[in-house]
Amino acid sequence: MGTLSRRDVLEWAMAESVPVRCPACRREHLYAAPSYPCVCGAPVTPPLDRLTDPAPVTHRVWDEDWVTVRCEVCGRDSQWPHPELGCPCGATLRIPVRRVRGVRRRQRVELAPGAAADAHPDGTRESRARTAPDSRPHTTDHEAHVTDAPSQGTEQDREREEQDRERERESARDRSRGGAPQRPPHAPSSAPRPAFQPVTIRTARDAVTAAALYLRWLGYRDIRRADQRPPSGIGLAARGILAQVDPTVRPASLRDVECLWLTAMTESAGCVYFSLAGYADDARVRADALGVPLFVLDLTGTPQPVNRPADELIATAG
């Protein structure tokens, strides 16, 4: 990504604002869509549709959580999180966005029963979707790369999962004999951990994929979308852990870190934060005090630890 100019920074700061009225409580808000970094370095902001009313989010569908936005500088079409607004009344509003011309809407995939929670294009869980013959939409090489990225190291994952199952069986026998408790899912194992295989970050989906792959590399299984969407970014969840991925160009704030920690506390889980633009100073201080691991996603797709809890998470993972 190139060096940002003063004009780029000003364009990010002067994002388009639209009035939004909540259909539930009729309260009016002023909403400005977040900006995201295009591969060329220019800011990309979803164009808001002032003529369409916002829709409350009652049921989440992965494809509807993303929107195609065209960069006005290089003309590249990329997928970014669909703008949403949380109203104090408790409703979550999806802000309408003008559709990019020339971009076909992705066809819906017919899911096998029980596969809805697994069909995530970011690879957080393996898709069991099935489509009718010759009905699949055309995908670019990059989209195929994002979808197939979590398959890297599949053989190694299978070996580690088999080792995990064997340890669980041994732990169950130990408990039946009054032995040691079961090892937590992210505890270090005796087997050497393979090198992390990153995914180059070009879009927000790539950032989510990189974070999901890293969580799997740390030893977490059954990674999925979090039930509750965080105030900013995308939420991921696995057994015993909540993760927040922030692909915006704004450094994560103190409030972002505290909200993640509070959400994890209510679910009796640990938490970890992945940010593309880094963290505000007070956010890093608060994360250290709360024990929240912070990682910065570089454009190669390799999360870099930025505080001691992150270093400790890596050291104890396996």
Secondary structure, DSSP 8 states (H G I E B T S, - for coil): -----HHHHHHHHT--EEEEE-TTT--EEEEE---EE-TTS-EE---B-TTS--EE-SS--GGGGEEEEE-TTT--EEEEE--EEE-TTS-EEE--B---TT----------TT-GGG--TTSSS-------TT------HHHHHHHHGGGTTHHHHHHHHHHHHHHHHHHHHHHHTT------TTS--SS----------SSHHHHHHHHHHHHHHHT--S-EE-SS--SSSEEEEETTEEEEEE-SSS-B-HHHHHHHHHHHHHTT-EEEEEESS-B-HHHHHHHHHHT--EEEE-TTS-EEE-SHHHHHHHHH--
